[in-house]
Amino acid sequence: MKDTLVALDMLWIREDGVIAEITADVQPQPGVPDGELAMYAPASAVRYVLELAAGTAEQLEMKPGDTLEFALP
């Protein structure tokens, strides 16, 4: 996670707003060369990714299969 300073939860969200997958507690990698940074991607096709402070998804009891409602400008 280049230039990221805090640990994150990544929610991978389908077109219909359903959480397909959650990658929790992704840690920053300061000083790691670009070619050696960890790569993150969902196992299936998604439309959106929502990044939250690490631990937020668990605190809010979010899980794959939950539906999020949001509006884009």
C-alpha positions, 0 to 999 in steps of 0.5 A: 500500500504505497504511501498509506500511513495507517492500517486499513480494512478493504471492503470489495463491493459488487455493482449491486452494493453487496460486500463480496469480500473483506480484506481486513487489517492491511498494514502499511509498508513504508520503505518497501520498493514499488516492485515488492509491495503486496498486491490486494485484489478480490477473488471475484469481480467487483465495482467498488472498494471502500477503505476503512480504518483497520478494525472498523468492519469487525467493530460494525459487524460487517461481513460478506453478503451484507448490502451497503447503500450509498450514493455517488455524486 
